[in-house]
C-alpha cells in the first residue's frame, strides 16, 4: 500500500509539473511577477509585507540554474512548488477517505479520492494561474498544506516523543511561512480543533474552547511573538543608540541574542525540573522564531543602496514594513469604526499617536520625524457602526460603496467647517448589504463559482455583466447573471477563457462535505480551513471597492479552494454508495471513478488548458522594452502603477537593458527611502538632484498639502524647496501646523543647455520655443509625491531629459501635458508649444516611427489558442493604439503619406479585432484611413468598431442586470462613445451614417427605458 501511494504521489507531481512547465511563459508577466524576478535574482527587498524566505530560496535555485533565464526559472519555481502541493493534497484526502469509507478492498477508492481531489485543485483556474507565474502563492500553499498534513500526522501518532517532534516541526514551518505570506499563521485556529479532539474529545464546550484558543494562539504568534518581539527590539535599539551612543542595530543584536539565551535557559530549566508544558512551549517559540528569522534579510540587504527595493535598515523601519502600513493594513476596522462619510468630531478633531523615530546615519542618532501630536483624525462617534464594512474615506471608495449597494442612509444633523449640514449615515442593513454584495459575493463566492461552476471570461471583473462573471453552461440560470447567450457579442462568446463545468465539480464538493457529517473532527477542521481562508480573510482584510479596480484578487482565497477540493475527492465515495445497485464491485468502482474523473479533474484540465497556456505570453516584456527604447540617453522616466514600472525594473536589473535611464515611480515618491535613493548613482544613471530638505522628505507618506492661495501670480519652482522649508509657511488646522501650496499657477525658467538645443533642433515640425514654462496645476489638495516630483523637474529639467510614460492617464504628468512631445510610448518634457492653428499634440515623428515601427518590440497579438490576458487587451486597446494613432496623424500632417500608411497597417496587423476588439481608438485609426483615401480599410475598421459597441449595448439592455448602478454607468459610457462614432463617420460613409443614426435613436430610447426601470436612487 505504501509503495502504491509513493508511486501515485510521484506520478501526480510529475504529471502536474509537466503540464505547468508546458504552460509557463518564458519571460515576465504583469503585476508583481517582474518585481519578484528582480528580487529573486538580485536579493532586493519586495513590497510590504515582504516575502524574504521566498526570495532567499528562489535566489538559491537561480544560482543552481545560473545558465537559464532568471525569468523562466522564477516561473518554474512557482510550477515546482505548485506541483509539490498536489501530492500533499492527495495524502490528506486519502486520510479523510480512510476514515469515512471502511469497506473491504477499499484501497482503489481511497487512492482515487486523493487523486481526484489533487487534480481538481491542480487544474482549478486560480491555482493553475498561480503555478504559471512568478509569485509567492504556490510556496505559501505548499507550506500551509504541509502544516495541515503534519498536524494530522501528529494526531495519528501514539508516541509522545513523536508528538513533540511533529509539534516542533509545525512551529518551525509556521515561522518559515511568515517569510512567504503572513496569512498562513491563521492555520493555527483550525489546528486547535485537532489538538482538542485528540486530548479531550468533542462536545460543544470543547468546540468553543478550541476556536477561542486557536484565535488566541494566532494573536500571540502574530502580534506578540513576531511583531511584539520586533517592537521591543526596535525600542531597545533606539535607547541603545540615543542613550549609550552605540552603533545602530548593535542594541537590537544584543537583545536578539539575549532573548534566545533566555529562551534556551528556560528550556533547560523546564527540562531539569520536568516542567513539560513550559519546556515544550518554549521550544515551539524558539522554532517559530528561527523559522521567521528570514526577516533579518531586509535589514541586512538594506545596508547597501539597491536600485529598486524597499528599505528597512533598522528594526524600527522594519515594523511598518512587516505591518504593511503603506497599504493601510494597520488601520482596518473590524468590530467598530466610522462610516465613509463620517465628519471630524467638532470638539476633539485630532488625536495623538506614538512618535516615530528614524535613524540618521550622519548623527548616529534616532530622530523623531513625526511627533504623533494631533496626528489621527477623530471622527464623530455618532457615525460609528458595529462590524463596519463601509468605512474607507477616499473619494474612489466613497463612490464605490454607493455603487455596489444602494445607500440612502438615515439623517444626522451636524456641523462641517462651522456650517450646519445633514449627513446620511449608512444604516447597518446597508452596511451588511455591501458586505454581501461586494465582499462576500463578488470577492469570494464569485471566485469559488468560477473555479468549480464555470467562468464567463478572464477579463478583470468590474461588476458589469461584460467581464469576469461566473457562468454554469445552463442558459436558464446564466441569463439572469449575464444575459441570454444568443445576445452575447461574438468576441465575448468566443473567448477561450469561457469555460463551463455545469455545476459538476461544485456539486461534488458539496456532496463530499455532506459525507463528512458523521465525522466531527474532519468536518469541523476542513470546514473551518475552508471558511478561514475564504470568508475569514474577507472579514479580516475588509476589502474596499478600489481593490477590484486594480486587479482580480482570487489568488488570496485559493487556500479555501484547496480545502474545497478535498470534498470533491471524497465525492467518489458517494458515487460508490449511489451505485450500490450494481452487484459487481469492480464495475461499480470503475464507474464511480470514471464518472468522478470526468466530472471534475478531466473537465477542468481539458477546458482550461488553452486559456492557461501562457507559453506565448510576452506582451509585458514587449511593452516595457518599447518604453525604455523610447527614452533618450540619461533620461528620467516618470511612470506610475505596478504594471508600468515592474517590467521596466526587470529589464534594467536582470537583463541590464538601458540602465542609463532613471525610472521614477510617481506613487512611490511618497516614501522617504525612495526619494533618498534618487540622489545616488544607479548603474549608468547619474544621480537625480533634489533640493527639498530631509524634514520634508521624512514626512508621512500620506501627508496632504492643501491648496491655500497667497498669490494670484505664478510661483517659481526654483523657490519650491525654500518655501516648503520655511516654518512660517504653515497652516494651523485643528491645532496642527501643516504644509500648504501657495498657488495652482506654476512657472519654470528655462536655461540654455547643449542637450536642449540639440533636442529642439531634431524636431521634425516647426514649434514655438519658450524661455519659461507656465502652466496651471489645480488640485484641492496636493500630495507629497506631487511636491517631490515638481522638485525633481525644477532641478533636473535643464540638465537631462525628463520623460513621462504613456499609461492611459495623466496623474503623473502634473498638468504639463501641453509641453510633452511624444517619442514612441513616452513623452518628453520640452520648452515648446505648437504654433497657432497647428495640432496641439506634438510628435517627434522620426524617433516615434523608429520606436513603434522600424525597431518595434511588439509581436502579433493574434493567437486565440493561448492565453490573452486582460492587461494585454486593455493596454493594447487604449495606450498602444492611441499612440500609433497620434504618430500616423502627425505623419499625415507632415505629408509623409507612405509612412503613415505603414504605421496604420502595422498597428492593425499586430493588434487585430479578433483578440483586441476595435473600440474608440481603432475607430480613430479608421478615420485616418479615410483621410488617406483608403475607404475600404476605413469602412471595415470604423463599421466594426461601431458594431462592437452597438452589440454590447443591445446585450446590456436586454435584461434587468444584477448590480444595476455599475451596469448603467457602463452602458452610459458606451452609448456616449457609440453616438460620437456614428456622428463622426458621416463625412466619410454617409450611407452607413444614415442607417446608424436611426439605430442611435432607437438604442437611446431602449437605454432610457432600461435605466428608468433599474436605477435605484
C-alpha angles and dihedrals in degrees: 000000000000090000090052091050091049091052091048093048093051091044092052091049095048094044096050092040090054091050092048093047091051090052096046122119111235093224143013129331131197128281121024096345095091093047092051092048089054093048092046092052100041103023093241120156119263128218118291136315083029135211104228098160090051090049093049097048091044090051090053091050091048088053090055092049094040091141093063133072111279089221094055094043091049089051088047091054089061090049091049096052090040090056090043089057092059099068089049090055088049090053095051094045091048088053092049092048092050090059096051102035111056104158121126118269090024100142096097091054093046091051094049093045086060094042094050092047093047096047094042089058094040091059099036106121098241096051094039090055092048090051093056102053137052106270140123096244104091091051088046093052091046092054091044092053091043090058091050091048092050090048090057090046086054089050094052099046119093095195115100090206092055091046090061092043091054090045093053091047091050092054092046091054091045088057091047089049090060087063089058105036128346095215091072090080088073089076089083089074096068091034087064087066091058091050093046094048094052096045103035110008124233132295130134093274092050092048092052091045092050092052094047093045091049091050091049091049090051091053092046094050097044105031103029112025097033109026095020093054089048091052092050091049091048092051091048092050091051089052093046094050099040099037104030097029090231120159116274115275092014091103089048092051092048093051092043091055091043091054091054092046089051092048092050089048090054090048090053093047091048090051095048094046093040092239092158099179093048092044096050095039093056091046087055090052091049092051090047091052092046090052093049093046089099084088087077085075096077091053093047096046092044090066088080125055107252120186104237113008133105117259129229106159095165137033088252090058090045092061097070088040096058090038091054089227092167089064093049093245091138092057101051112128116222112171103010135017147125127279125253092259098045113136124224114271108260096215101042107018097167135034131203124248134184118294117250122227127207125192116239111200096199091059096032087227142113107240126196104246094173120030093198090227114144089350109133121065111237111211128208105274091218086074095057120120133195110243092007114209099160098058113116115106108201117112096250094054094042088059091041095057090054090046099053094047137012108262117185097148130186122281124259120182113222144140127261118185089346094305125115111242138164117231122191108225114207112251122238090251090053088049090053090045090059089045091058101034097048112013102036103028106029099032100038119009092044090057092046090051092046090055098047109017105034146289127242092203141316094254113126107273112237097170095266122117089246101070143044101347126145119247133181106206092249107109094202087063100034096050090071090053106036105002135254111329092225090062097049112108116252094247092060095037094051100044109128089224089069103105124168123193099178093234090288102126090040094051089046089056092051089048091051090051089051090054089060094058094105095046105073099185095050092041096049096040098047091039093052092045089051093048096039096056091042118033091012091063090046091055094043098044094038093203120217127220091254092066094070091047089066102046145323114284104201092119089071092063100040090106088064091051089051092062091043087058089061088062090049089056093049091056090078086074088056091052090053090052093047090051092054089120088072105088098195104086094202094052091045094053094043092052092046092050095045093048091048093048092047096046096050127011098022092048092046092049099045097043096041099044099089097047092045093050101106098166091116096041107120105125093114089058093047092049094047093049091050091052093052094041089055093061125092120236117292091007125164105227114201112201137161140212128029097271093055095045113033095060089052090053089052094053092050101039101037105025097029092229119160095345088165089078119089109216115207118191106209093209093053095052087087089073119085094217092054095052090046091056090058093071093060126082111254120196105307094339117108120230118275113239117233129176101184111112127245088251090067096037089053094056117117114282092242095051111146119212110196123210109252110171114218096159137039092207132078120286115228109228090210085075095048098103094045090049093050093045094051107100089208090067097078137112121224106226119171091340091308124113111223138177120259136189115238102214145352093232114088135190132195121185116219121225119203111252136170092240093053094046092051093047095048091048091056095059112115097216137050114266139173109258117215133207092198134030114224121179145148119247104179121185131144089225129013126211132227092256091053091059095043093049091050087053090050091052094046094051101039107030096091094047108042140012117277115202135179123211117237101239105155097268136058101220091117096048094073095220094303095120095118090063098046119111115200117231107171113305095344132063122219123218109235135163095251141102132192118268116257110282094018126114104279089220107087117202126191090219101187093052095038091050090050093049099041102036119009097042098016119154094204119116129196111290092201107104104117092177095069135051115293106188127222089239091057091050096044096046093044093049095051118015101031100039091044093056093047087051092054091048094049091046092051092049090052090050089051091050094246094135099161092054091046090055090049091052092050094046090047096054094043090050096047096043107035128183092247093071103012103039117219116257137153096317093047086051089054089053089051091055089056089056087056090052088054091052090248094132097163092058091042092051093049095051100038096044091047092050091050092045092050092056094041093053090049092051093049089050094049094048095045094090142009100276128212114249091030097186093058094044095046092051090049092049091049090054092048093048091052090054092043095052092045092052092049090050093047095051093061097091092050106036111019097172092054089045092054091052095045098043087068089050090052090058093046094047091046090055091046091048094050092050091049093048094049090052096049110028106109101197 
